[in-house]
Amino acid sequence: MLSDILSRLERIENRIDEMVYPPESFIKPEFIKRVRESQSDIAEGKGKTYKSMDDFIRAISE
Protein backbone atom coordinates (compact mmCIF):
# COMPACT_ATOMS: atom_id res chain seq x y z
CA MET A 1 0.00 0.00 0.00
CA LEU A 2 2.82 2.41 0.85
CA SER A 3 4.52 1.81 -2.49
CA ASP A 4 1.21 2.53 -4.26
CA ILE A 5 0.89 5.82 -2.39
CA LEU A 6 4.48 6.78 -3.22
CA SER A 7 3.93 5.90 -6.87
CA ARG A 8 0.82 8.07 -7.03
CA LEU A 9 2.60 10.96 -5.32
CA GLU A 10 5.42 10.69 -7.83
CA ARG A 11 2.96 10.86 -10.73
CA ILE A 12 1.26 13.89 -9.15
CA GLU A 13 4.63 15.59 -8.69
CA ASN A 14 5.53 14.97 -12.35
CA ARG A 15 2.22 16.43 -13.51
CA ILE A 16 2.72 19.52 -11.35
CA ASP A 17 6.25 19.96 -12.73
CA GLU A 18 4.91 19.74 -16.28
CA MET A 19 2.34 22.44 -15.50
CA VAL A 20 4.97 24.76 -14.08
CA TYR A 21 7.97 23.82 -16.21
CA PRO A 22 7.14 22.44 -19.65
CA PRO A 23 9.48 19.79 -21.02
CA GLU A 24 12.27 21.19 -23.16
CA SER A 25 10.80 19.36 -26.18
CA PHE A 26 7.79 21.73 -26.04
CA ILE A 27 9.99 24.80 -26.44
CA LYS A 28 10.94 25.85 -29.95
CA PRO A 29 14.48 24.79 -30.91
CA GLU A 30 15.31 28.32 -32.11
CA PHE A 31 14.54 29.73 -28.67
CA ILE A 32 16.65 27.09 -26.94
CA LYS A 33 19.53 27.90 -29.30
CA ARG A 34 19.26 31.64 -28.52
CA VAL A 35 19.22 30.99 -24.77
CA ARG A 36 22.29 28.76 -24.96
CA GLU A 37 24.14 31.32 -27.11
CA SER A 38 23.27 34.04 -24.61
CA GLN A 39 24.51 31.90 -21.72
CA SER A 40 27.82 31.29 -23.47
CA ASP A 41 28.16 35.00 -24.32
CA ILE A 42 27.64 35.91 -20.66
CA ALA A 43 30.16 33.27 -19.59
CA GLU A 44 32.69 34.79 -22.00
CA GLY A 45 32.04 38.26 -20.59
CA LYS A 46 30.26 39.52 -23.72
CA GLY A 47 26.86 40.05 -22.14
CA LYS A 48 25.58 42.46 -19.57
CA THR A 49 24.41 41.14 -16.23
CA TYR A 50 22.54 42.81 -13.39
CA LYS A 51 22.78 42.24 -9.66
CA SER A 52 19.02 42.11 -9.27
CA MET A 53 15.79 42.24 -11.21
CA ASP A 54 15.22 45.75 -9.83
CA ASP A 55 18.53 46.89 -11.36
CA PHE A 56 17.52 45.35 -14.69
CA ILE A 57 14.11 47.06 -14.68
CA ARG A 58 15.71 50.36 -13.73
CA ALA A 59 18.18 50.05 -16.61
CA ILE A 60 15.54 49.32 -19.26
CA SER A 61 13.24 52.03 -17.92
CA GLU A 62 15.82 54.77 -18.45
Secondary structure as a PSIPRED ss2 file (coil, helix, strand):
# PSIPRED VFORMAT (PSIPRED V4.0)

   1 M C   1.000  0.000  0.000
   2 L H   0.000  1.000  0.000
   3 S H   0.000  1.000  0.000
   4 D H   0.000  1.000  0.000
   5 I H   0.000  1.000  0.000
   6 L H   0.000  1.000  0.000
   7 S H   0.000  1.000  0.000
   8 R H   0.000  1.000  0.000
   9 L H   0.000  1.000  0.000
  10 E H   0.000  1.000  0.000
  11 R H   0.000  1.000  0.000
  12 I H   0.000  1.000  0.000
  13 E H   0.000  1.000  0.000
  14 N H   0.000  1.000  0.000
  15 R H   0.000  1.000  0.000
  16 I H   0.000  1.000  0.000
  17 D H   0.000  1.000  0.000
  18 E H   0.000  1.000  0.000
  19 M H   0.000  1.000  0.000
  20 V H   0.000  1.000  0.000
  21 Y C   1.000  0.000  0.000
  22 P C   1.000  0.000  0.000
  23 P C   1.000  0.000  0.000
  24 E H   0.000  1.000  0.000
  25 S H   0.000  1.000  0.000
  26 F H   0.000  1.000  0.000
  27 I C   1.000  0.000  0.000
  28 K C   1.000  0.000  0.000
  29 P H   0.000  1.000  0.000
  30 E H   0.000  1.000  0.000
  31 F H   0.000  1.000  0.000
  32 I H   0.000  1.000  0.000
  33 K H   0.000  1.000  0.000
  34 R H   0.000  1.000  0.000
  35 V H   0.000  1.000  0.000
  36 R H   0.000  1.000  0.000
  37 E H   0.000  1.000  0.000
  38 S H   0.000  1.000  0.000
  39 Q H   0.000  1.000  0.000
  40 S H   0.000  1.000  0.000
  41 D H   0.000  1.000  0.000
  42 I H   0.000  1.000  0.000
  43 A H   0.000  1.000  0.000
  44 E C   1.000  0.000  0.000
  45 G C   1.000  0.000  0.000
  46 K C   1.000  0.000  0.000
  47 G C   1.000  0.000  0.000
  48 K C   1.000  0.000  0.000
  49 T C   1.000  0.000  0.000
  50 Y C   1.000  0.000  0.000
  51 K C   1.000  0.000  0.000
  52 S C   1.000  0.000  0.000
  53 M H   0.000  1.000  0.000
  54 D H   0.000  1.000  0.000
  55 D H   0.000  1.000  0.000
  56 F H   0.000  1.000  0.000
  57 I H   0.000  1.000  0.000
  58 R H   0.000  1.000  0.000
  59 A H   0.000  1.000  0.000
  60 I H   0.000  1.000  0.000
  61 S H   0.000  1.000  0.000
  62 E C   1.000  0.000  0.000
